[in-house]
Amino acid sequence: MADSSPAGQFAARFHRAFDIATVIAVALWQVGAVGTALLDFWDLYRSPGLAVAVWATQLLIMACGAVLLLRGTQAAAVTWSLVAVDLVAGVAMAANCPDGQQLRTNWAWTSVGLVGVLLLLHRPVRQVVAVLAVNAGIVVVALAATGEMSRHAVAGFVTLLYASASIQFALIAGARVFRFSGGMAAEAAAEQWEMATRAAVIAEVAAARQDRYREARGLIADVLRGLADGTVDPADTQVRHRCATAESMLRQVLAEQDDVPDPLLRLLRPGIDEAMRRGVVVEMAQVGRTPPMSEEVAVALAEAPLAVLTGAGEAARVTVVSAGTGQVSVSVLVDGDAAVPEPAAVEGVTVTCDRDGDLLWVEAQWDGP
């Protein structure tokens, strides 16, 4: 299962970059270094056509291995079949080299090892080591079969083994190091992204609070001045309504405690603010903390209450209740002629309503998993 978190996605791109670099390095070796050696020793092989066939076969195996690696396919049967063909190509090339020229003309020794590393790059190291050991054993058998086990030949074999194995193990080590460092870099990048996101949300919430403070002040400032200088009658119904609306706005702003608001409340807030701008006195109560839910569920819970708020007359009460069992309900009580929309078909979300005279009560409820 792919990791869909920001850290997981970053790490996947990080690892893929190293895989692409490995494919390019092995391909350049096969085309450049091995291709040059093939042409240089063309006249020395027992069968130049067989040498070309081995070179082309390894190039084809590299292409298949690159597709498997970059797609992240873990098909063991396919991978080991390609490894077997690669080793057979190494045997064919060892047999095709002339006597006494095995260490000089057998470029397949190194290329077989690199192809094996490409195919087994993200498998256990012991599997790669086993393939490299078999590859080296093929050359030893070829040297012994042609009587090339002199002291100088053995020294040359050890030197070439060290040189080729250094490159192959460097790729293996690089894959492990990049996988480890990629995870660390991904976690650091994800943490920075989360911090930046949180800071942006906090700034947005703070700005929204300041806007509501200014709205409340603009709504009540003239009334307070009028009450202070005696030009406004405190018994006036409209004055009382404006004071009640401003009080409701200030009470909700002061009651907010979280810098990062609840996702469900974030959906309800614009509708509540819009109702208060129209002069509706909105009271809001929250019981419990909203559990995690998908965006689809949150929208379904907020849809009916928001629609009812748009038709509120003078007063409304919004209540959000979160039970410990994962049950969440959003209810709205309004006066006036508000219409209840058809609820969205979301699993676990139900909408009920009840009307008593000019009062309408609507509740959207979700039974969590």
FIMARDO-780572 format. One record per residue (C-alpha): x, y, z. Coordinates in steps of 0.02 Angstrom, whole numbers, padded with zeros to 5 digits, always signed. Each point is the difference from the previous one (the first is absolute). Layout:
% residues N
XYZ/...
***
This chain:
% residues 369
+00000+00000+00000/+00075+00167-00054/+00024+00130+00135/-00112+00149-00044/+00067+00114+00138/+00107+00151-00050/+00155-00085+00071/-00038-00161-00092/-00026+00089-00166/+00160+00101+00020/+00099-00157+00045/-00071-00093-00151/+00059+00139-00117/+00169+00002+00088/+00023-00188-00022/-00061+00005-00179/+00133+00130-00042/+00137-00119+00060/-00079-00145-00097/+00000+00105-00159/+00183+00047+00030/+00043-00185+00022/-00086-00047-00164/+00092+00139-00092/+00168-00049+00073/-00019-00185-00046/-00065+00042-00174/+00146+00119-00034/+00121-00135+00056/-00077-00128-00116/-00009+00116-00150/+00162+00096+00028/+00129-00106+00090/-00061-00173-00053/-00040+00056-00176/+00176+00068-00019/+00076-00161+00068/-00107-00103-00119/+00066+00095-00149/+00178+00002+00064/+00012-00189+00024/-00112-00045-00148/+00132-00102-00092/+00051-00099+00156/-00166-00085+00041/-00036-00174-00057/-00166+00062-00068/-00022+00189-00020/-00184-00030-00036/-00023-00086+00167/+00086+00148+00086/-00124+00119-00081/-00144-00114+00050/+00059-00001+00182/+00019+00190-00001/-00175+00024-00074/-00076-00127+00121/+00071+00092+00149/-00065+00165-00070/-00174-00076-00015/+00011-00068+00179/+00049+00174+00059/-00153+00074-00086/-00115-00127+00083/+00085+00025+00168/-00017+00190-00016/-00187-00017-00031/-00021-00113+00151/+00105+00114+00110/-00084+00163-00048/-00174-00075+00013/+00040-00073+00170/-00051-00174-00057/+00048-00138+00122/-00026-00149-00117/+00126-00125+00069/-00027-00128-00139/+00031+00128-00137/+00150+00076+00090/+00087-00165+00031/-00036-00057-00179/+00091+00155-00062/+00144-00033+00122/+00014-00178-00067/+00007+00061-00180/+00131+00128+00052/+00110-00135+00078/-00021-00112-00155/+00059+00146-00106/+00152+00012+00113/+00037-00185-00026/-00018+00018-00189/+00118+00149-00004/+00129-00089+00110/-00002-00147-00121/+00015+00119-00148/+00162+00079+00062/+00164-00071-00069/+00119-00099+00110/+00116+00111+00099/-00108+00155-00032/-00141-00030+00125/+00044+00141+00119/+00037+00119-00142/-00146-00025-00118/-00143-00060+00112/-00094+00162+00027/-00157-00101+00043/+00072-00035+00173/-00030+00180+00056/-00159+00029-00099/-00082-00160+00067/+00033+00064+00177/-00071+00172-00038/-00155-00073-00079/-00022-00111+00153/+00012+00153+00113/-00129+00091-00107/-00121-00146+00012/+00024-00029+00188/+00032+00180+00055/-00135+00004+00134/+00008-00183+00050/+00099-00070+00148/+00187+00024-00019/+00034-00185+00020/-00092-00034-00163/+00108+00125-00094/+00158-00070+00079/-00051-00176-00052/-00023+00053-00182/+00167+00092+00000/+00085-00154+00074/-00073-00112-00135/+00056+00126-00131/+00178-00002+00068/-00007-00191+00008/-00039-00006-00186/+00163+00091-00037/+00099-00112+00120/-00068-00156-00087/+00044+00073-00170/+00178+00038+00058/+00020-00174+00072/-00070-00083-00156/+00129+00087-00110/+00145-00026+00122/+00019+00185+00042/+00019-00022+00189/+00178+00065+00010/+00055+00118+00136/-00014+00150-00116/-00173-00053-00060/-00063-00020+00177/+00071+00172+00047/-00084+00076-00152/-00165-00086+00044/+00005+00067+00178/+00039+00175-00062/-00142+00000-00126/-00117-00078+00128/+00038+00140+00121/-00023+00133-00134/-00166-00066-00066/-00069-00045+00172/+00041+00176+00063/-00114+00076-00131/-00138-00126+00028/+00003+00013+00190/+00008+00189-00014/-00168-00003-00090/-00073-00117+00132/+00064+00109+00142/-00061+00157-00088/-00175-00073-00014/-00003-00038+00187/+00072+00169+00049/-00120+00094-00114/-00147-00099+00067/+00048+00046+00178/+00044+00181-00037/-00151+00016-00113/-00113-00049+00145/+00084+00127+00114/-00010+00137-00132/-00182-00043-00033/-00045+00011+00184/+00091+00167+00016/-00084+00070-00156/-00171-00062+00057/+00027+00077+00172/+00046+00168-00078/-00151-00010-00114/-00115-00038+00147/+00074+00143+00101/-00021+00120-00145/-00179-00059-00027/-00040+00017+00184/+00075+00175+00004/-00104+00051-00151/-00159-00070+00079/+00037+00088+00165/+00027+00164-00092/-00162-00025-00096/-00096-00038+00160/+00075+00152+00087/-00047+00112-00146/-00178-00069+00000/-00015+00034+00186/+00058+00179-00024/-00128+00021-00138/-00139-00060+00115/+00062+00117+00137/-00010+00145-00123/-00175-00053-00057/-00061-00008+00179/+00078+00169+00038/-00077+00078-00154/-00169-00072+00049/+00001+00061+00181/+00116+00153+00004/-00135+00125-00051/-00124-00079+00120/+00122+00012+00146/+00037+00183-00041/-00186+00035-00009/-00030-00085+00166/+00143+00100+00076/-00063+00170-00058/-00185-00044+00022/-00048+00012-00184/-00044-00185-00012/-00147-00078+00091/+00051-00165+00084/-00181-00056-00005/-00003+00007-00191/-00025-00175-00075/+00122+00027-00142/+00134+00064+00119/-00020-00154+00109/+00008-00113-00152/+00163+00082-00059/+00074-00019+00173/-00051-00183+00007/+00077-00034-00171/+00164+00085+00047/+00002-00094+00165/-00023-00165-00092/+00143+00040-00119/+00118+00050+00141/-00047-00151+00106/+00042-00120-00142/+00165+00085-00037/+00050-00005+00183/-00054-00182+00015/+00118-00056-00138/+00150-00089+00074/+00084-00099-00141/+00122+00087-00116/-00041-00129-00133/-00191-00013-00003/-00098-00161-00008/-00032-00051-00183/-00187-00012+00031/-00008+00168+00088/+00103+00075-00141/-00141-00047-00120/-00135+00067+00116/+00088+00164+00041/-00034+00094-00165/-00187-00037+00013/-00006+00057+00181/+00094+00160-00039/-00112+00037-00149/-00156-00023+00108/+00067+00120+00131/+00041+00129-00134/-00184-00005-00046/-00043+00039+00181/-00041-00176+00058/+00046-00033+00182/+00093-00166-00009/+00043-00103+00153/+00121-00142-00021/+00047-00144+00115/+00125-00139-00022/+00007-00158+00105/+00150-00117-00018/+00136+00001-00130/-00038-00048-00179/+00083-00165-00051/+00094-00017-00165/-00115-00009-00150/+00013+00013-00187/-00037+00162-00093/-00153-00083-00078/-00075-00040+00170/+00037+00175+00068/-00084+00082-00150/-00152-00115+00017/-00016+00045+00185/+00012+00187-00033/-00108+00011-00156/-00175-00002+00077/+00042+00110+00152/+00080+00131-00113/-00150+00001-00116/-00118+00025+00148/+00107+00142+00069/-00023+00098-00162/-00187+00009+00036/+00014+00045+00185/-00103+00150+00053/+00058+00080+00162/+00081-00140+00102/+00087-00167-00024/+00085-00129+00108/+00136-00116-00067/+00054-00150+00103/+00142-00120-00043/+00007-00157+00106/+00140-00130-00014/-00026-00159+00100/+00144-00109+00053/-00068-00143-00108/+00039+00095-00160/-00175+00070-00022/-00010+00183-00055/-00156+00106-00019/-00027+00178-00060/-00169+00076+00044/-00073+00170-00041/-00154+00082+00075/-00062+00153-00095/-00151+00108-00018/-00071+00051-00166/-00040-00088-00163/+00161-00097-00031/+00000-00141-00126/+00082-00169+00033/+00096-00067-00152/+00005-00181-00052/+00145-00081+00096/+00150-00065-00096/+00012-00189-00012/+00150-00029+00111/+00019-00162+00096/-00031+00021+00186/-00075+00177-00013/-00184+00026+00037/-00101+00162+00005/-00159+00024+00102/-00108+00154+00023/-00149+00058+00101/-00107+00157-00011/-00098+00079+00141/-00090+00157-00053/+00129+00120-00067/+00144-00099+00077/+00098-00125-00103/+00121-00129+00073/+00119-00095-00114/+00130-00128+00052/+00134-00084-00107/+00076-00152+00084/+00148-00111-00046/+00038-00168+00078/+00188-00021-00017/+00086-00164-00042/
***
